[in-house]
Amino acid sequence: MRYIDSGTRSEDQAVAHWLQQELTNSITQLRVQSGFFSRDAVRPFLPRLAAMQEGGALLRFVIGSNDGGTVASHVRELVEALGLPRERSSLGIVYLSGAYYHPKTIHLRRNDGSQLAYVGSANFTLPGIAARHIEAGLLLDSATGDSDEILNEIAKAVDDWFEQDRPGFELVSNAEDVNRLQDDGILSLARPPSAPRPKGAGGQPPNRPKQTYLVQLQQPQQKEAVSTGAPPAEAPDDDLDLAIVQHAPPYPPYMYFSPSAEGPTVGAEALTGFTLGDAMGLIVRLSRDNDRHWRDAPGTANLSVPISAVSSIRFGFYGDRNRPRAEFPFLLRYVDDGKEIRADETPTGLMSYGYTKGDTGHADLRLVLPKAAITPVKAELEGYGTRIPQAGDLAILEWPTIEDAAFRMTFTDPNSALGTAIAGVWEADTKAERMASRGACWLPSGLSPKW
């Protein structure tokens, strides 16, 4: 058990610091109770929430709308962030007369069964979790000896709202429920005005020390969709980071765009700064779609990318369908126990399909595997009489970073030392249910041979 108190003005005393450290690929359950809520607290964690949805994690939020002050548009963003309607996501609003819903708890469960929680004064708002306000609380973790019984009670307190018939509780399953609660006055159209500050003897508000945020969380700004016929998005909050923007539907909230791109983004400019958590890329299973250049089949080889990785990319738009697109250098090699064969650098594109009207696809994200990179490596392997990569094999896809903004892909023989190592990670992640998607798992640091 650890006590945190942001009155010390130390970064590690903020709830957001704890969340950034603990909300990793190992988390399979997230439960939140918060008396007050604002979207700027959930936006920095959209990549993790998308990854958790894709991995089948349980997500449950119960938030208050005290005096009807919670903003409907903020709740709509939470609906999208939780993927509602979704079997393992739940959202509830508590609204009481003459009383506040006021708990502040966050509960996490890891894939090894251990659990941890925050219990304290910080609401799930940006000033709360990033500690512009002075907040205090306790951190518990069964992995360090804290009581499983107490941690189970923290989780159960959230679950009981969904499993018991309690007055003042409103279940939210979709955007239509949000509209209904707004019409009923339970949610508001806009943030209520702040109470006026008291004035001193001179008629002016007294001077008081100003507090800044202890933890700086990346905040996307909203922007009207481009040529989609969608209505303008709500005006953005002040002080948002203009380096990345969100576009109104049909694009999802975890997909980010460059505010100034007039075409596809390229290289380092195509990255948001969000990472893949504690992973350095993906281990992917080849399919009959993306092994086609290894077997001399016609067409384009596309690798489907999990949505849990999409928030690391800052897109521009491509073509008359306004497809989100980013372009990167692509490096390819083959490595086994006896040799390493490399191809020259080639360009590739990461593009999403199926969002705008009339576009084919199912809101999927595809990375092109360039034929120009595969063909010379294949020819050299054939010269050695080496087995050619094929559907069912595992390969490594290292993700671009700000420092090295290129996709790097490594193919290998399944029976090589590298092939055995990545198969072991794949099997362990499958068993632990921490896959990035059905076609990929996370690549731990240090597994890929150095380039």
N, C-alpha and C positions, 0 to 999 in steps of 0.2 A: 504494500500500500504506500502511495506517495501523495503528499499534500502539495498542491500548486496554488500560487497566489500571484496574480499579475501586478499587484501593488509593488512588487520588487522591480518591475519593468525589465525583467529578463525574458528573452524570447522563449526559452524552454518552459516558461510558466503559463503559456497560452494553450488553450484547448486545440487550436488549429495546428500548433507544433506537434502535439501528441497525435492528432489525426493524420498528419502528413507522414509521421513515422510508422504508424500502425496500420493504416488502411492500405494494405498491400495485397498482392495476389493470393496470399494465404487466407484472407478473410472470406468466409462463406455466409455470414449473417451480419446484418447491421440493423439495429433498432434505435430509434431516436424518440425521446419525449422533449418537447420544448414549449414553454408558455407563449413565446413569441417567435416569429419566423420571418426571414426575408431571403429572397432568391440569391442575393450576393454571397450568402454563406454556402449554398449548395453548388453554385457555378464552378468554383475552383476544383470541385471533386467530381464533376461530370464524367471525366475519363474513367475514373474508378467505378462509378455507378454503372456506366455502360459495360465495363468489363465484368462486373459482378452479375449484371443481367444475363450477359452472354454465357457466363459460367454457371448459371442456375442458382445464384445466391438468393437468400431470403432478405428482403428489404422492407422494413416497416417504420413508418413515421406517424406519430400522433402530435399534432401541433394545435396550439390555441388560437382562437380569434377573439381575444378579450375585447369587449365593447365593440365587436365587429370590426376591429382595426386591421386584420390581416388582409393584404391586398390580393384580389382575385387573380390578377395576372401573375403574381408571384407563385400562387398555388398551381396555376396552369403549367408553369415551368417545372414545378415539382412533379406534377402528373407525368410530364414528358420524361423527366429525369428518372422516374421509377418505372417507365415503360408501361404505364397503365393503359388499358386493362392487361394485367399479367398475373398468372396464377400465384407466383411467389413474391409479389409486391403488394403492399397494403398502405393506404393513406387514410387517416381520420382527422376530422376537425372537431375540437371541443369548444362549445360556446355556451356559457352559463349566464344567468341573470343574477346580478348582485354579487358575483364571485368570479375569481380568476382561475383559469387552468394554469398552473404555475410551475410544474416540475421541469427540471433540466437534467436529462440523463442521456448518455450515449452508450450503447452496449454492442460489443463486437464478439464474434466467435470465429476461431481459426479452424482450418481444416484438420488439425490434429485433436480437436475437441476442447482445447483450452479456450478461455474466455477472458475478456477484459472490459472495463467500463470506466466512464467518467461520471461522477455525480457531483454537482456543484451549483454555482449561481449563473453560469453562462448560458444564455439562450442561443438557439441555432440561428443567430444573426451574425453579420460580419463584425459589428462592434463587440459582440459577445465572444465569439470563438477566436477572433484575431486580437482581442484584448485592447481595443481602444478604451473600453470600460475597464474598471478594476474588478476582476472576478477571482473567485477562490473555489476550490473543490478538491475532491479526492480521486486518485487514479487507482484502480484495483486490477490485478492480473493473477489469474489462477496459476499461470506458469511460474510465478515467483512466490507462490505459497498462499495467496489470498483465498478466501472461502468460496468454493463452488456454490455452496448453498445461498450465500448472499448474492453472488453474481446471477444465479438462476432466478432469484426474486426480482432483480433489476430487469431481466429479460421478460419475466412473466408479467410484470407491471404494464409493459407495452402490449403484450399479447392479450391480456384480459380485456382491453378496450375493444378488441375485435371479436372476442369470444363470449362476452357478456352483454346483456341488453342494458346499457347505461344511459340515463337521461343526459341530454346535451351533447351526445356524440353523433356526428354525421359522417358516414362512410363516403369516401370519394373514390369512384371507380373509373371515371373518365372526365373529359372536359365538360360534358353536359352537366355533370354534377356540380362542377365549379360555377357554371352559369346559374344554376338553380340556387345555390347558396348565395351568390351575389344578388339575385333577384329577391331573395328572402331577407336580405340585410345582414346575413351572418358573415359574409365577406364584403369588403369595401372595394369601390372602384379605384380609389387612390389612397395613398398614405395619409392618415389624419394629420392636420397641422400640429406642430409642436407647441407646447404650452409656452406663453411668453416668459422671458427671463425676468426675474425680479430686478427692480431698479434701485440704485442707491440714492443718497441724499441729493446728488446733482442731477437726478433724472435720467442717468445713463446706467446700463447694466454694469455691475461691478466687474473689474478685471479679475479673471481667474486663470490658473494654469491650464494650458491646452494639452491634451493627450493625443499622441499618434498611435497608429496600429503597431503592435509588437511584431506581428507576422504579416508580411506583404504577400497576399494571395492574388494570383493572376485572375483578372476579371475581363471576360469578353464583353464587348458592347453589342447591342442589337442594332440591326440596320435593315431597311426595307429590302425585301427580296428583289432580285433583278429579273425583269421581264417574265414573271410567273403569273401575273394577275392577282397576286396576294395583296391584301390590304397593308398599309404602312404599319410597321411595328411601333410599339409604344416608345416614346422618347426615352433615351437612355438616362441612367442615373449619372450624377456628376462624378468626376474623378475616376472614370473607368479607363482601363488601359486600351488605347486605340490601336495597339499593335495587332490585335485580333478582333474580329467582329462576328457576331452571329447573324444569320439572315432569317427572316420570318419563314414559316412553313411555305413550301413542303420540306425544307431542309431541317434536320433534327437539331436540337439544342447543343449536342456535343460535337457538331461539325463546325469548324471555324474557318474564317476567310480573311484574306488580306483586305484591309480597308481601301487600298489604292490600286490593286492589281487590275490591269485591263485585259489580261489573258491569264494563262496558267502561271502559277508561281514556280520558281526554279531554285533548286539547291537549298542553301541555308535560309533563303527568304521564304521557303515553303515549309518552315518548321515553326511551331508555336512556342516551343520551350517546354511544353509538357513532355514527360518521359513515359516509358512503359513500366513505371514503378521500379521494381528491383530486377527487371529483365533487360537484356541487351538486344533482344530481337525475338524471333520465333523459330521453332522447329516445325516444319511443314511436311505434310504427307502429299506426295505427288499424285496427281489424278490423270485421267485420260484427256483432260482439257489442257493441263499445263505441261505434260511430257511430250507433246506432239512434235517438237523440233528434234527431240532425241530419237524419235522413230520415223522422222521424215514425213509426217502427216501435214496436210495443208492447213492454213488458217493461222490465227494469232494465239499464242500461248498466254493465257491469263491466270494469275494466281489470285485466288480470293483472299482478301485481307480481313481479319476480324474487326468488327466495329469497335472492339475494345481498344484498338490501336489508333483509331481515326483522329482522336483529339490531339495527337502529336503533330498533325499535318495542318498547315495553313494554306487553304486552297484559293485559286482564282477560278475563273469560269472559262469554258471551252465550247465553241460551236453554238449553233442556233438552239440547241436543247439546254443551254446553260448548265452543262455538266460540271461539277466540281472536279478540278484537275490540278495536279502538282507534278513537276518534272524533276528528275534526279539523274545524276550519273549512276551507272550500274556496272558493278564488277563481279565477275563470275570465275570460279575455279573448281577443279576436281581434285580431291585429296584422298589418297588411301595409304596403306602402310608402306608403299614403295615409291610413290611419286606424287608430284603436285603439278597440275597443268593449269595455266591461267589464260584467260582471254583478255584482249584489249578492252579498255573502258568503252562502253556504249551508253547512249541515253535510254531512259525508260520513263514511263508515265504511270501515275497512280490516279485513277479516275473512277468516279461513282456514277452509276446508271440508275435510271428509273424513278427519279424524283419529280421531274416536270411532266406536264401533260403530253402524252403521246410518246414519251421516251421508253425504249425497251429496257428491261431489267427489273430487278426487285429491290431497289435501294441498296445494291451490293457495291462493294469497293474492290476494284481489280487492279493488280500490278502487272504490267506487260513484262514477260520474260523474253528478251530480245533474241531473235533467231541469229543475228550477227554475232552474239556472244557464244551461243551454244554450238553452232556449226563447226568452228575450228577446233573446239575442245573435243567434240564427238569424233572428228576425223582423226585426231591424235590418239584417242582411246582405241579406235578401231585398228590403228596401226600397231598398237601394243597387244591387240587381241583381248583387251579388257572389257568386262561386262559394262554395258551402257545403262545409265540411270533410266528407270521406268516407273510407271504408275505403281503406287504402293511403297516405294522407297521413301525414306525420310531425308530431308535436306535442311540446311541452316540458312536462315535469312536474317542477317544483321541489319539493324535499323539505323537510319541516318541520324546524326547528331549535329548540333550547331558547329562543333569542331570538325566533323568529318561527315559532310552532308551527302553521303552516297549510300545506296543499297548495295550490300555485299552478300552474295549467295554462294554457298559451298555445297557441292554434291560429293557423295562418297559411296563406296561399296558397303552394303548392309553388313557384310562379314568383317569389315575392317575394324580396327580399334575405335576409330571415330564413329563408325556406324553403330557399333555395339554401345558406345557411351550415350549417343543421342537416343537410341532405342530404350535404354534404361530410364532416361528422363521422361520420355513419352509414356512408358508403361506406369511409372510412378505417378505422373500427373493425372493419367487416366484413372488410376485407382483412387487417388485423393480428390478427384473431381475438381481439379483446378486448371482445366484446359482453357486456352484462350478462345477456342471454337472447336467444332467437330473436326476441322482440318488442320488445326495448329495447336501447339502448346508453347509455353514461354521458354525462352532460351536463357539459362542462367549464365551469369558472368563467368568468364574463364573457360567455358567449354569449347568454344571455337578456336582452332589453331590460329596463331598470329599471322597476319598478312605480311 
